[in-house]
């Protein structure tokens, strides 16, 4: 990878986790560690700086030693609001985006997103598992922030719809789709812990 491109990472922990009894998903333990710590470990290996986007429990997230930045608005506008927050915060050219609730993700997967975007000179690379896109796993140029700001200001929230309007490339993870497992309920959490 060329060293001129500064890469920032953001962990999206801004949601309400309604299906998790409103517990903060990133702070729930998976195999004895808070789920967000897996995202931090993966990001720290590929990014020059990492930030956490969280709208609740900011003190608990600050304990991980990273900047914790809330959305620009207080209305829980979904993952794109967190992406925009990070784009505004950082001066890096490229942003790697990961959710706080996918503990199987590793640095090599994020590296692949970055490489796929760079090799295709695309504005954004999105993880693809062979069947569907995983739009919260991205490598994206921060210069898209102005268009994203306009999109959110117009009242749109859908991340897949916005991505389709960009110069997008799919990063193919069809050989290991399970790395995108995300945990939405406590039942899913104990199931995954038992399997692996």
C-alpha positions, 0 to 999 in steps of 0.5 A: 500500500502506498504510504502517502494515503492516510487511513483513519478507522471508525467503529460504529457504535452509535445505534440503539440496539433495540433487540439487545434490550437496549444494551450497548452492543459494543460493550457486551462481552464476547468470549470475555472481551467487550465486542468493540475490542475486536473491532479496535484490534482489527482497525489499529493494525491498518489505520493511522488513527481510530475513532469510536462513533457512539451516542451513549455510554461515552465514558465507557467507550473512552476507557478504550483510549480512543476518541469517542465522537457522537453523531452530528445530530441527536436523532440516531440517524443510522450508520451513515450519520456515524460515517459522516461524523468520522469523515468530518473529524479526520483529515485522512483521505480514506476511512475504514468503517466497521461495526462494533458487533462483528467480533470475527472481523480481523485486520486482514479483512480490512486490509482487503477492503483498502486494497480493493478500493485502491486497486480499482481507484474506486471511491468506496469498497464494500464488503460482499459475501457472495450473496449480499453486500455488508454496507457497514464494512467499507473503505471510503474516500473522505472527500465524499462527505459533502455529498453524504451531508446533502444526502442525510440533510434531504432526509434519506438514511438508507446506506445501500441506496447512497452507496449505489450512487457512488463509484463503488467496487465490491470486495469479494469475501465469498470464501469466508462470509461468516466473518460478517456475522453480527450479533443482534440478540443475546441468544445469537451471542451465546450461539456464536460463543458456543460454535467457535 
